[in-house]
Each structure stands twice: as structure tokens, then as C-alpha cells.
Amino acid sequence: MVLPYQAVLAAAAQSWARSAAAALTSSNASATAGAQDYSVGDFRVSVNESAPSFEVFTSAGAEVWKTPSDRPFISVSTGQANITDSSGNFEIDATLLSAPCTSPVLTSTSQSSGNQIDLSGHFQDSAAHCQSYAWTLSLTPSSSSPESILGFNASISSLNSTAQPLNVNTHIALASPSDEAFYGLGSQPSLGNLRGRLIPVWSREGGVGRGTDIVSNYLNGNPSVSGTFAGGDALTTYTAVGTWVSSLGRLWVLSGSGFAIVDLASQKPARTLNDTAAAALAGKNQDGDLSASAGGTIEIVYEGPTVGGFVGGTEKGNPFLEAVGALTGITGRQPRLPDWVHDGAILGIQGGQEKVEGIVKAAKNASLPLVAVWLQDWSGTRLQSGAFNISLSRLWWNWEADQELYPTWSEWVPHLLDTYGVRTMSYVNTFLANVSSKSSGYNRSFYDEAKAEGRFVLNATTGDDTPWTVTSGPGIDAGLLDLSNDTTVEWFKALFKEQYYSVPIAGAMQDFGEYLAVDDTVSISSGNVDPRVFHNAYPGVWARLLREATEEIGRANDTVGFHRSASTFSAPYTNLFWVGDQNIDETREDGMRSSVSAALHIGLSGWGHSHSDIGGYTNTLSPVGNITRTAALLGRWGELGAFSGSAFRTHEGNIPQVNAQTYTNSSTLAYHAYNSRLYRSLKKYRKALMEDYQNKGWPLQRHPVVYSPNGTVARSVVDEVFWFGEALLVAPVYNVTSQKLAIQLPEVDLDSEGEPVNSSVQFKNLWTGALYKPGQAVTLDTPWGKPGVLLRWPLAKGEGVLLQSLFDFAARENSTKLVA
């Protein structure tokens, strides 16, 4: 039986393999004494068996892989990282890993008549356990692809033929020049250049605060509130994406779903990674640029005896864009979004049919272009107790319309579309709740059905078929779907089609994917699948299930499914990424600023379409501090969303009654209507960028290093400015009440094709027409509704036509007065 996650990984590998054509030729002598050169497709591999070492170059001489000077290119260690879960908040302590073996011997280099070159040997360390291991490193080229891609597979085996399966970690390493900057590895909120960091590849809750602020420390220090490590830190992220690119045009893809640590020249052993609540409280793993203290070696530590993937080096064009384009040729690209997404706002609303329809009418009367309402509470709400006797709004995870809030759901959804031209979006996740206590009643208990049919992850300690229980805060318990089982996948796919698409909804938030625990209390697929291996694959299987359901009923091209979790190969199954839950504030660690850095990294990981909850999600009411939404934050976040999102969607927050909402009063409604029209004015330009993503893999939001890979200002950026395409530089107003914005403009050295930019290039203020030089420090006027938006001037051919609606908006609404 092929398990769902194996199918996801296999499909990705087959896609790459179909474009690969091996072209191995005979070897010739190297100019370097003691080395032998091999032509491997488009690559030259130079092997020195006596060192041992090897180097891989493209045909044009670009370095792809070079043996580092401070550690072996292959190694092995024993032990496992301690990975513990509390309500989806995983702590990772790698200090139990042993020191790796350090003395590999290269005994054989062979080239097959097929499609790979194999290096093999053993270890001659004095430690007896090291001497019991053999190793092999295989390199497989692609010469038919337009990009230079090299597949690799490193494996550790036992010299004792009767040995049990190895409980080891496989290490591979390569040299990195000191000026190489790294971006990617999924969503990495609050971080800029990743050089100098140890990054764990593990999907989990992102954390509330993610830093050393009072609320984050309070949650990390009080596990009874929301689970251990609920505050998180700079390394906690929803995604488990093993892809990244560099300023040298290099790319990396890890093909497996096991736990990995990616050492981007940190100069620290992987076993020093301690990503726990205690470490966060001690101030470790915080944000900041660590590149100045970085070393010269990249090392991948993968849990298991085999690690595979792909490496490459671009030798033409823009290094970042070419690298991410080649990367997406391996991992796949997100499907297209429907055209209606570009025409206006998606309003997140809770409260039932009467309230929603009233807000729809008010929005229409306020000239707010409204394309959809997103109703996460369609299945009902339950209140979770909070501080100051104010309850949090949570959902009933039983996938049918709530009888009190949406009593005529099947008639009302088409009514909204027919009467107002407004689509309806809903919500789904990986859990099913026991609804026996649901006060508003239910027609079916999907929890009972799933339990009876064995659809849940099971509790391995009970000896029976008791579901393993997921806790998402006090009083919120549920069963987790066992998506490692293909019969469960098909069962839920059928349920999803029937319960959602029997009504003409336009898509859903497709939430979670991070909660599968990996300790001995968990059993999946009757114990035949290791949860520790499946954990990172879970988000990809979840995304594939839901995408295939819409494809099978012919609705995929007109609906939107947005996810916050991701696996390395899940992009082809989600047409919209959402950067997860942010605090309802402007902070870099976990507020509005973090939505920008998260989008920049996920974009350079291969996800071109992303967006955030406009206004944020996470309220905090606690004895140590409160986080609630002001009208100014909502307005400024809306400005950001207009110039960054592939969709324009709000969220009410988890305590809606304490937040300013788009519909709170005439002022907030007018501000959001303005921002929605601003978003709509970018339709032609945004769609052109999306076509570039489909054809080339280029993301819409781009870090300043894309156009200045070596610029000192560009490299220092975390979230201060970003490019939206090549024509627009956006500087969000994070000090939300300020009417002035001081920024340092980045350098502009290359265009998207990698051609040098004329030294006369300038930035032109969208709102005033003022001109500035790249690298200049400027202070912009930023009244309400006018964030820092600068055109790269002069525009390239065709850009003016694509941006004409934006120019018309700026001229037409220049006198619009907003209040926040």
C-alpha cells in the first residue's frame, strides 16, 4: 500500500525525474594533483580520494558543492532530538545528539552507465561505533532542464550485516563563502538573512509573541495557560519546508519529511540547538542578524540513515529569482487563483446570517468592493474562558452549518451571491470535536462516525481504539484525523465534498496541520507508520486531500483554499498561503511586521501567493498585559495588505468584541473601503506578477536583496521595505499613528533578468512624484491611506500600462480624508 505522504513525495520526485536526462561521460584527468574529474551531465565533479574531498561546478564554473575545511563532507551521529508536544507547541532539544564522526575515508569512486556517480567509504575514527559505519554519497544530474540541478543521496549503513535498522543522524556539509546570504526554509517570521543560524525543519504552532516581550514570557513561563512553549520564539514556525536559496544563486531542496537541522554557517554544533520555553525565557534564539559572526560551512543534519535532495547553482540571470525558479521546478508551484480574488475585499465576519447580511449591505453602501465574506463560525462557536471574564471565540469542529447561526445555510449562501454578488467562504481543519454538549444541536456527529470507523490518530497507551486527544486551549478537545491512512483520506475527502460543496461556497481557510505528536502515546496506521517521520509530511497530505476534492468536483479553478502549514512539496496543492496567526500589534516578532518577513521567506522557498490576516488574529488579555486592535492598526495593516497580499482578507480576531472592526463605525468602514479599492487598483499588475510566478517561479513579494544581492542596506532589511514585483518598493507604516516615515532606501543593482541597472535609476513617490536616489535616507509624508510606495523610475516597458489603474487611483483619491 502506498501511503498518502509517500505519494506526495513520490509525485514530486517523479515530476523532477521526468525532466532529467542523465548524460554521464568518461572521466579525464584533473589539473589538480591527486584529483580526478568526472563530467556528470552539466556538472564537473572533481574528486580527491586521498583528502578525501570533492568539488562540484556547473559547466560555466559556478561552485555548487565544495568540501568544507572545518568538517567532513559526510558524517554520522547517534541519538535523537527530544521533541515534545503541548497543544501543538513543540519544544526541540537536540543536546542528546552525540558528537559526529570526523574521519571519513573515501575508498571508491564509480560512475555507472546510467545516471549517477557514487562515492563510498567508511570512518576511521578511534571510536568503535564510528568504525562500524559505511557511507555512500550519490550524485545524479539533470541535463534536459533549463536549470542546473543535481540530485544527491547520502546514506549510512552498518558494516555488520546482522545489525538492526540504524538509529543515526546523517550529516552532509559544504563550504559557504563568507558573503553568501540565505533566505527561505519556509515561513520565518521576524528574521532577515538566515546566515549564522541553526534552523530546525519542524512544523508547529508559531507561538504568541515569539520573543522576549511580557506576554510571550508569561505564556512560556506558565504552561497551564495555553500549553508549554505557547509564547514561542524566533525559530517557531508553522512550516516544515526544506528549501532555501542564496545570494550566489545556489539552491537546496531536502526531499525527505524527517526532522532536520539546517546549519547555515552558525559555527555551532547542531546538538547545541535548544528551542524550548526555558531557552526562550533565557533570551536565546531571538531575532537579529547573526551573519557577522557566521562561519564558512553549511551543514544538514537529517534524522535517519539516509538524506536526499537537490542542489543547484545558477549561472545566468538574477541569482535569487533564477534560483527560486529552478527550485520550484523541483517542488512545484501553487495553482492559479480565481480572477474574482483581485476585484476586492474578503471580509472575515462572525455572528450569523442577519449580522453578516447587514454588514454586506453597509459595505456596499460605503463603496467597498466586496467579493466574499469569510465565515469561520459557519459550524458554530463555543466560548473559551479568558481573563477579566471576557471569553475567547472558538469554533465547533463539526463540519455542518450551525442551526442557530446559519439556519438556512444552503439557501442563504446562494442568496448572498445572487443578491449582492458576494461569495461565501468557510472553514475546515484536521480535527473533529465531540459535539455531545453542543447547545445549538447537530444533525451528525462526525466525531462519533470517525471514532467508530477508526479514522483518528489513536492513543497507543490504552491498548484499545481510544482516540488520541488534541487540546487547543482549555476545554477545546478533539480527535485528530489519521491522514497516514489512505482510507481516512478518502473518507474525509468524500465528507468535504458533501458537507462543503453541496452549497456553492468559494473556498475555505484550511487550518492546522501541525499537531501530530511524535511520542510513544501516538499510533497511526495501526502502528505501521512512524509519527516522527509523518509529522512534517502531514501538512502536505492535508493540502493534497482538499485540493483533490475540489478538482474532482470541478471547482478547483473558482475556489480559494488557504493554509498556514506547509511541507516541502505542498505548494502544488494550495493556491494561497496565509502567514498564520499574528498578534494584533505591529511588532517584528509576531505582529504586523512579522507578516512581511514571513512572506519574504516563504516566497523564496517557492510559494508565490501569500497574504496575512488584515488586522492580525491573536488578542491577549492577561494579568501582565493586553493586546487589542485599534482603528489605526487596522487601517495601516489594510494599506500593507493592498500592496502585499495575493488576496485581501480581514480577521475579526479571537476576541472580536475588544477589537476595532471594519464595520465598527463609518470611519473604519470608509478606511477599509479605501484600502479595498487600492488593492483592486493593482489587479492588472498583480495578475502579471502571478503569471511570472506560474511561468518562472518568481514570488510577488521580494526581499531587497533580490535586486541588490550584495548591497549593505538591502542585506540589513528584515521587514522595513520590500519589493512588490520589480516596479514597486513598499515601506509600511508600522508606527501606526505616525504621519511621517523615515526609511533607508535600498540599493538597486540588478533587474529581474540579472542585467545591471543604469546608474540613473531613481525612486519616485507614488503620492507626491518626488524623486530619490537608491541608498538615500528619506523621510516620507504618510497620512492615513498613503503608506510609503515608491516606483522604480523610469518604469520598464509595459509596466506603466499594468500600473495605470493605480496611478488613476492615486490621482482620483488624493484628496480622500480618512480617520483612524
Summary of the structure (lengths in Angstrom):
residues: 820
radius of gyration: 26.2
end to end distance: 58.3
largest distance: 80.9
contacts: 3039
relative contact order: 0.11
helix: 27%
strand: 27%
